[in-house]
Amino acid sequence: GDSLAAGYQPGAGDDKDGGYVGLVLDAKQDTSPKTKLLNLACSGETSTSLVNGGRCSYEEGSQLAEAIEFLKAHQHTTRLVTVTIGANDVTPCLSAPDRNACVQQRLTALAGNLRQVLSQAHAAAPAADILVTNYYNPYLALYFVDPALAQITTGLQAALNNTIAAVTAPFGTTVDVATAFRSTDTTIVDGVPRNVAEICRLTWMCARNDIHANDAGYALIGETVAAGLP
């Protein structure tokens, strides 16, 4: 996955044993105490760099190749694969001259790449459950400076998450992080839409203009993924 799977936080960097993935490990160990974690996530990864390499260094050349090599070697003992990828594919479209064309192109590429990732992972370790997270929308925080653009980003979030869900369906389960973050709840509370308030509470977007989850956000993602464990 990307920086969310790597547990990145501003000023602290990656926390591959923590973040949401570490919390999922804790939940898995409640029923399978011998479970171990291998976190191959790469901050800044797109679905294209995950497949082809170039963002982070891997012995097998790419995050996907590294993951498949591991899964083939441990196919009889691997029981869970989590994936978080796609946000970095479409975020550049916010500043593209033709936003709609950019989104369509990027989502088409994401669909093809994610299908390749999940189909290869399933083939390499057919007994493993695959959980793919969708995304919260950090750009709801633009409500305070550009409400119109904040509203546009809700459509981008929906398109991204719909793509992830459609591709994931034949191979595993989509974990609904967007709903956990109340992404579509526009109820006004203390003068602010609840979805905006939740982004401020669960990410660094309002405090540091950083899209990543804070401790509370990672805890919520971890709880949401853990709730989907078989």
N, C-alpha and C positions, 0 to 999 in steps of 0.2 A: 504493500500500500504506500500511501503518501505520508505527509507530516503528521496527520491525525493518527495514523497507525503507529508512527514513530514516537508519539507522545510529546511532540514539540511544544515548548512554551517560550515566549520571548524572554531573553536574558538568561535562560537556563538551557536551551538547546533541546536535543532529543532525550527521551527517557524510554528506551525500548523495553525495559522491564516494568515500567509503570504505565502512565497514560491509561487509555481504556483497555488496552491489550492485557496489561498486568492484572487488572481487575477481573477480566474474563478468565484468566488463568486461575485466580483465586477461587472463582465460582466453580470452575471445572474441577479443581482439586478437592472440593467438598465431597464429590462423589467418586472421583478418580484421583486419589492422593499422589500417585506416581507420575501424573501428567507433567510434562516439561514444555517450555516455550522456546520456539525459534522465531524471532522477529526479524524479518528481512526488509522491513519498510525503509523507504528512502524519502527524506524530506524534499519537496519540490517535484516529486515524480508525477509524470503524466501517464496515461495509459500507453502512449506510444513509447516513451522511454522505459516503462516497465517491461514492455515486450522486447524492445530493440536494444536497450542499454544506453549508456551515455551520461546518465545523471549521477549515479553512484557506482563505485567499483565492486564488481562481483567476480569471483573466480570463474564462473561459467559465462560471464559476459553481460548478463542482464539479470534483473530481479526475477523475471519469469523463469529463465533457464536455471537459475540457482534454486528456485523453489521446486521446479519439476525434478531436478536431480535429487533433492532431498526426499521428495515424496515417493519417488520410485524406490529409493533405498530403504524407506520406512513405511511402505504402503500398508503393511500389516499391523502397524502400531499407531499410525496417525489417525486420529479420530475427529479432528476439528481443524478447519482452515477458515480464517477470517480475512476479508478483503475490504479495503477502503481505497477507492481510486475513482477519479473522474473530475473532481472539482478544478484541478489545475488545467484540465483540458479546455474548459469553457470560460473560466474567469477572464482571460484576455479579451473575450468578446464584448465585455462591458465598455471598452474604449475603442472598439472597432468602428470604422466608418459605416459599414453595413452590418449592424448587429445581428439581424435575423439570418443573413447568409452565413455569417461566421458561426452562429450557434448550430445551424443545420449541418454545416461541414464538420464541425468539431464533434457533434453528437454522433454523426455517422461513423467517424473514425473511432470514437469511444466504443460504440456498439460492437464494431468488428474486433477491436483489441480485447475488450472485456470478454467477448464470446470465446476468443482464443485462450485467454487466461483460464477461464472457468472450465472449458472443455478439456484442456490439457491437465488441469489439476484433478478433475474428476476421473479422467482416464488413468492418471498416475496413481491415485489413491481412491479407488471407487468406494471404499467403506467409510471414508471420511465425510463428515457433514460440512457443507460449505455455507458460511454466513457472510453476506455482503451488506455493508452498511450503506444507507443513503446519506444525504447531507442536510445539516441545518443551513440557514442562510445568514451569514455574518453581515451581509450588506443591507440588511434591514436597519442597521444603525445609521444608514444614510437618511433615514426619516428626519433626523435633526438638522440636516443641511440641504438635502435635496429629496423631498418626499416623492416626487415623480419618478426619480431614478430608483429609489427604494422599491416603489411599486413595480417597476419594470423587472427588478431582480427576482421578484416572486415568480414571475413567469419562467425565468431562466432556471430557478431552483426546481420548479415543477417539471420542466422538460428534462433536466438532468436526472432527477429522481425517477421519472417515468421510464427513461432509457435504461437506467440501472435495473429497475424491477423487471422490465420485459426481458432483458438479456439473462438475468439471474434465474428466472423461473424454471427453465429446464434442468438446472444444475444444483440449485440450492434455494436458500431463503433470503429475502431482503429484510434487513433489520431497519425498522422505521425510526431512525434518529430524528427526522424532520418533525414527526408528530410529538416525540418526546420533548422537543424544544419548543413546542406550541407554535410552529411556524405559520400556521394559517389562522391563528386566534387573534383577531383584531379588536377584541373587546377593550375598550378604553378603561384603564385603571390608573388613577392618579394622574390623568391627563395624557397618558402614553399608551399606545396599543400594547397588549400583553406580549405579542410576539417580539416586539422591539425591546421591551423590558427584559424579556428572557435572554435575548442575545447579549444585552448589557450585563446581565447577571452571570451568564454561563461562559462567556468568551472575553477576550481582551479587547474587543472591538471599540468599546466606548472609553475604556481607560487608556489604551495605548494604540488605538487604531490598528490592531493586529487581529487577524481573522481566527486565530487558534483558540481552542477551548482552554479555560482555566481549570483549576482542580475540580471545581463543582461541575463544569461541563464534561470533563473526562469521566467523572464519577457517574454522571447521568448516562453517557454513552455506554460505559461499561455495564451499568445496570440493565440498560435496554438490550444490549447484546446477550448478557447472561440470561435474561428472561426468555430468549429464544433458543437456549441450549436444549438439545434433545434429552 
